Amino acid sequence: MPNAFQPTDCLKDYYRTWIAVYKEGAIREVTLAKYRMSLAWVERLAPSLRLCELTRVAYQQLLNAYALEHERQTTMDFHHQLKGAILDAVDDGLIPRDPTRKVIIKGKLPAEKKRKYLNQFELHALLRSLKLGERADWDWFILLVAKTGLRFSEALALTPADFDFAHQTLSVTKTWNYKDGGGFAPTKNRSSVRKVQLDWQLIMQFATLVKDLPKDQPIFVPEEKVYNSTVNDRLERYCRALNIPVISVHGLRHTHASILLYAGVSIASVARRLGHASMTTTQKTYLHVIQELENQDIDLVMRSLANLR
């Protein structure tokens, strides 16, 4: 790209080309969409900012303008997505010095977050209320996700052949591309390919449910297009009827992980079961649970020490 641009060219044009050259075809579509969103904000906030004008002050002003409408973490993400292109422009000699050095990340105060998971008693109430018939439907889907912690697209892609009833395991090797017309697709990452251990009750239920279904066809995908809103709407109706927090299907995944952590399952085991690329992802996602468990551990340590004579 060094010969394609001059220091007098606009940042937005350089960033657009940089995304096309370095990101398209190299990252997942959902991640690419985030870069394109960042580009849209650069076009909106700094439509005429030239590369040669991108000083530390100008870059900080761009971040500050973005931060006026976004929370701090979102501003941090915007900074990281833009920084890669800017550092390449520095290497190309289009910008004399790194303008991203020592930036200050600002942002709006986070809105009060709704609880995204159920506690054990609420989950029991939800599962007891499901109407589990003889055919695979969304109620069976809700039960499966609640007991396995699978992602929505992973659960959609399951076929009867993925169940190992003898060893009580479920193989997760693919996803269902429900956003782009259907069809099997790769998992989110290599760590997402895994075997999930199932409880004996769920094994018996699904052995009966799928025995007459085609072995290599998705269990839950209907003939029409699949929308996660369909399952979320059904789940919401159950939650409201039971007067428990309204969660999404992804909230069932959070519920599954939270219950395991509260039960004393190690972070490493939970990370493997969820298909996280690293334990760091699990720790960040479930920090609230981990902190609460640490507080309980402190109380336990203090009580144990107090009993020593």
C-alpha positions as CSV (number, residue, x, y, z in Angstrom):
1,M,0.0,0.0,0.0
2,P,2.9,2.5,0.3
3,N,2.7,3.5,-3.4
4,A,-1.1,3.7,-3.4
5,F,-1.4,6.6,-0.9
6,Q,0.1,10.0,-0.1
7,P,0.3,11.8,3.2
8,T,-2.3,14.2,1.9
9,D,-4.9,11.5,1.4
10,C,-7.8,11.1,3.9
11,L,-7.6,8.7,6.8
12,K,-11.0,7.3,5.9
13,D,-9.8,6.3,2.4
14,Y,-6.6,4.7,3.7
15,Y,-8.6,2.8,6.4
16,R,-11.2,1.6,3.8
17,T,-8.4,0.2,1.6
18,W,-6.5,-1.3,4.5
19,I,-9.6,-3.2,5.6
20,A,-10.0,-4.6,2.1
21,V,-6.3,-5.6,1.7
22,Y,-5.6,-7.0,5.2
23,K,-8.9,-8.1,6.7
24,E,-11.3,-9.2,4.0
25,G,-11.0,-13.0,3.6
26,A,-8.7,-13.2,6.6
27,I,-11.2,-12.9,9.5
28,R,-14.7,-14.0,10.1
29,E,-17.6,-12.0,8.7
30,V,-18.9,-11.0,12.1
31,T,-15.5,-9.5,13.0
32,L,-15.1,-7.9,9.6
33,A,-18.5,-6.2,10.2
34,K,-17.0,-4.5,13.3
35,Y,-14.2,-3.1,11.2
36,R,-16.6,-1.7,8.7
37,M,-18.6,-0.2,11.5
38,S,-15.5,1.5,12.8
39,L,-14.9,2.8,9.2
40,A,-18.4,4.3,9.2
41,W,-17.6,6.2,12.4
42,V,-14.3,7.5,11.0
43,E,-16.3,8.7,7.9
44,R,-18.8,10.4,10.1
45,L,-16.5,12.0,12.7
46,A,-13.5,12.8,10.6
47,P,-14.6,12.9,6.9
48,S,-11.8,15.2,5.8
49,L,-8.9,14.4,8.2
50,R,-5.8,13.7,6.2
51,L,-3.0,11.3,7.1
52,C,-0.5,14.1,7.5
53,E,-2.8,15.9,9.9
54,L,-3.1,12.8,12.2
55,T,-1.2,14.1,15.2
56,R,-1.7,12.8,18.8
57,V,-4.1,15.6,19.5
58,A,-6.1,15.0,16.4
59,Y,-6.3,11.2,17.1
60,Q,-7.3,11.9,20.7
61,Q,-10.0,14.3,19.5
62,L,-11.3,11.6,17.2
63,L,-11.5,9.1,20.1
64,N,-13.1,11.7,22.4
65,A,-15.8,12.4,19.8
66,Y,-16.5,8.6,19.5
67,A,-16.6,8.3,23.3
68,L,-19.4,10.8,23.6
69,E,-21.8,8.2,22.2
70,H,-20.2,5.0,23.4
71,E,-19.1,3.2,26.6
72,R,-15.5,3.0,27.5
73,Q,-15.0,-0.6,26.4
74,T,-16.6,0.1,23.0
75,T,-14.3,3.1,22.6
76,M,-11.4,0.8,23.5
77,D,-12.5,-1.7,20.8
78,F,-12.8,1.2,18.2
79,H,-9.2,2.3,19.1
80,H,-7.8,-1.2,18.6
81,Q,-9.5,-1.7,15.3
82,L,-8.2,1.7,14.0
83,K,-4.8,1.5,15.5
84,G,-3.6,-1.4,13.3
85,A,-4.2,0.6,10.2
86,I,-2.6,3.7,11.6
87,L,0.6,1.9,12.7
88,D,0.9,0.5,9.1
89,A,0.5,4.0,7.8
90,V,3.4,5.1,10.1
91,D,5.5,2.2,8.8
92,D,4.6,3.3,5.2
93,G,5.9,6.8,6.0
94,L,2.5,8.3,5.5
95,I,2.3,9.5,9.1
96,P,5.6,10.8,10.7
97,R,5.0,9.6,14.3
98,D,2.7,7.2,16.1
99,P,-0.4,9.3,17.0
100,T,-1.9,6.5,19.1
101,R,0.8,6.6,21.8
102,K,-0.4,7.4,25.3
103,V,-4.0,7.8,24.3
104,I,-6.7,8.3,26.9
105,I,-9.7,6.1,26.6
106,K,-12.9,7.8,27.6
107,G,-16.6,6.8,27.3
108,K,-20.1,7.1,28.8
109,L,-20.8,5.4,32.0
110,P,-22.1,1.8,31.4
111,A,-25.8,1.5,31.5
112,E,-27.2,-0.7,34.3
113,K,-26.8,-4.2,33.0
114,K,-29.7,-6.6,33.1
115,R,-29.0,-10.0,34.5
116,K,-28.2,-12.3,31.6
117,Y,-28.5,-15.6,33.4
118,L,-30.8,-17.5,35.7
119,N,-29.9,-18.9,39.0
120,Q,-30.3,-22.6,39.7
121,F,-33.8,-22.3,41.1
122,E,-35.0,-20.2,38.2
123,L,-33.5,-22.6,35.7
124,H,-35.3,-25.5,37.4
125,A,-38.6,-23.7,37.1
126,L,-37.9,-23.0,33.4
127,L,-37.0,-26.5,32.5
128,R,-40.0,-27.9,34.4
129,S,-42.3,-25.7,32.4
130,L,-41.1,-26.8,29.0
131,K,-43.6,-28.8,26.9
132,L,-41.5,-31.7,25.7
133,G,-43.4,-33.7,23.1
134,E,-42.5,-36.5,20.9
135,R,-41.0,-34.3,18.1
136,A,-37.9,-32.2,18.2
137,D,-39.0,-28.5,18.6
138,W,-37.7,-25.3,20.3
139,D,-38.6,-26.5,23.8
140,W,-36.2,-29.5,23.3
141,F,-33.7,-27.0,21.9
142,I,-34.0,-24.8,25.0
143,L,-33.5,-27.9,27.2
144,L,-30.4,-29.0,25.3
145,V,-28.7,-25.6,25.3
146,A,-29.4,-25.2,29.0
147,K,-27.8,-28.5,29.8
148,T,-24.8,-28.2,27.4
149,G,-24.0,-24.5,27.1
150,L,-23.8,-24.8,23.3
151,R,-23.8,-21.6,21.2
152,F,-27.0,-21.1,19.2
153,S,-25.4,-21.9,15.8
154,E,-23.7,-25.0,17.3
155,A,-26.9,-26.4,18.7
156,L,-28.7,-25.8,15.3
157,A,-26.0,-27.8,13.5
158,L,-26.4,-30.9,15.6
159,T,-27.4,-34.2,13.9
160,P,-28.3,-37.5,15.5
161,A,-24.9,-38.8,14.4
162,D,-23.3,-36.3,16.8
163,F,-24.6,-38.1,19.8
164,D,-22.6,-41.0,21.3
165,F,-25.2,-42.6,23.5
166,A,-22.9,-45.3,24.7
167,H,-20.3,-42.8,26.1
168,Q,-22.8,-40.1,26.9
169,T,-21.1,-37.5,24.8
170,L,-22.0,-34.9,22.2
171,S,-19.6,-34.0,19.4
172,V,-19.5,-30.3,18.4
173,T,-17.7,-30.1,15.1
174,K,-19.7,-27.5,13.1
175,T,-22.2,-24.7,13.2
176,W,-25.3,-23.8,11.2
177,N,-25.0,-20.7,9.0
178,Y,-28.5,-19.4,9.9
179,K,-27.7,-15.8,9.1
180,D,-26.8,-16.4,5.4
181,G,-29.4,-18.9,4.2
182,G,-28.3,-22.0,6.1
183,G,-25.8,-24.8,5.6
184,F,-23.1,-26.3,7.7
185,A,-20.2,-24.0,8.6
186,P,-16.9,-24.2,10.6
187,T,-16.9,-23.7,14.4
188,K,-16.0,-20.3,15.8
189,N,-12.4,-21.4,16.5
190,R,-10.4,-24.6,16.9
191,S,-11.2,-24.8,20.6
192,S,-14.9,-24.9,19.8
193,V,-14.4,-28.4,18.3
194,R,-15.0,-30.5,21.4
195,K,-16.9,-33.3,23.1
196,V,-19.5,-32.3,25.7
197,Q,-20.4,-34.9,28.4
198,L,-24.2,-35.3,28.9
199,D,-26.1,-36.4,31.9
200,W,-27.9,-39.8,31.7
201,Q,-31.3,-38.3,31.7
202,L,-30.6,-36.1,28.7
203,I,-29.0,-39.0,26.9
204,M,-32.1,-41.2,27.4
205,Q,-34.4,-38.4,26.3
206,F,-32.5,-37.7,23.1
207,A,-31.9,-41.3,22.3
208,T,-35.7,-41.6,22.0
209,L,-36.2,-38.3,20.3
210,V,-33.8,-38.7,17.4
211,K,-34.0,-42.5,16.8
212,D,-36.0,-42.2,13.6
213,L,-34.5,-39.0,12.3
214,P,-31.9,-38.9,9.4
215,K,-28.5,-39.4,10.9
216,D,-26.7,-36.6,9.0
217,Q,-29.5,-34.0,9.0
218,P,-29.9,-31.1,11.6
219,I,-32.3,-32.0,14.3
220,F,-33.7,-28.6,14.9
221,V,-33.6,-26.8,11.5
222,P,-37.1,-26.5,10.0
223,E,-37.7,-26.1,6.3
224,E,-38.1,-22.4,6.5
225,K,-35.3,-19.9,7.5
226,V,-34.2,-20.0,11.1
227,Y,-34.2,-16.8,13.2
228,N,-32.8,-16.7,16.8
229,S,-35.6,-14.3,17.6
230,T,-38.1,-17.2,17.2
231,V,-36.4,-19.1,20.0
232,N,-35.8,-16.0,22.1
233,D,-39.5,-15.0,21.9
234,R,-40.6,-18.4,23.1
235,L,-38.1,-18.3,25.9
236,E,-39.3,-14.8,26.9
237,R,-42.8,-16.0,27.1
238,Y,-41.8,-18.8,29.5
239,C,-39.7,-16.4,31.6
240,R,-42.5,-13.8,31.9
241,A,-45.1,-16.5,32.8
242,L,-42.7,-17.8,35.6
243,N,-41.9,-14.2,36.7
244,I,-38.1,-14.8,36.4
245,P,-35.5,-12.7,34.6
246,V,-36.0,-12.6,30.8
247,I,-33.0,-14.0,29.1
248,S,-32.0,-15.0,25.6
249,V,-30.9,-18.3,24.2
250,H,-27.3,-17.0,24.7
251,G,-28.3,-16.3,28.3
252,L,-28.9,-20.1,28.7
253,R,-25.2,-20.5,27.8
254,H,-24.3,-18.0,30.5
255,T,-26.7,-19.8,32.9
256,H,-25.0,-23.1,32.2
257,A,-21.5,-21.7,32.9
258,S,-22.5,-19.8,36.0
259,I,-24.2,-22.8,37.6
260,L,-21.1,-24.9,36.9
261,L,-18.8,-22.3,38.5
262,Y,-21.0,-22.0,41.5
263,A,-21.0,-25.8,41.9
264,G,-17.2,-25.7,42.1
265,V,-16.2,-26.8,38.6
266,S,-12.8,-25.4,37.7
267,I,-12.5,-22.5,35.2
268,A,-10.4,-24.7,33.0
269,S,-13.1,-27.3,32.7
270,V,-15.8,-24.7,32.1
271,A,-13.7,-23.1,29.4
272,R,-13.2,-26.5,27.6
273,R,-16.9,-27.3,27.9
274,L,-17.9,-23.9,26.4
275,G,-15.3,-24.1,23.6
276,H,-13.5,-20.9,24.7
277,A,-10.2,-20.3,23.1
278,S,-8.6,-19.6,26.5
279,M,-9.4,-19.5,30.1
280,T,-9.0,-15.7,29.9
281,T,-12.2,-15.5,27.9
282,T,-14.0,-17.4,30.6
283,Q,-12.6,-15.3,33.4
284,K,-13.6,-12.1,31.6
285,T,-17.1,-13.3,30.8
286,Y,-17.8,-14.7,34.2
287,L,-15.9,-12.2,36.4
288,H,-19.0,-11.5,38.5
289,V,-19.3,-15.1,39.4
290,I,-15.6,-15.6,40.1
291,Q,-15.5,-12.5,42.3
292,E,-18.5,-13.8,44.3
293,L,-16.8,-17.2,44.7
294,E,-13.6,-15.5,45.9
295,N,-15.5,-13.6,48.5
296,Q,-17.0,-16.9,49.7
297,D,-13.5,-18.4,49.8
298,I,-12.3,-15.5,51.9
299,D,-15.1,-16.1,54.4
300,L,-14.3,-19.8,54.5
301,V,-10.6,-19.1,55.1
302,M,-11.4,-16.6,57.9
303,R,-13.7,-19.1,59.6
304,S,-11.1,-21.8,59.4
305,L,-8.4,-19.6,60.8
306,A,-10.6,-18.4,63.6
307,N,-11.1,-22.0,64.8
308,L,-7.4,-22.6,65.2
309,R,-6.2,-22.4,68.8
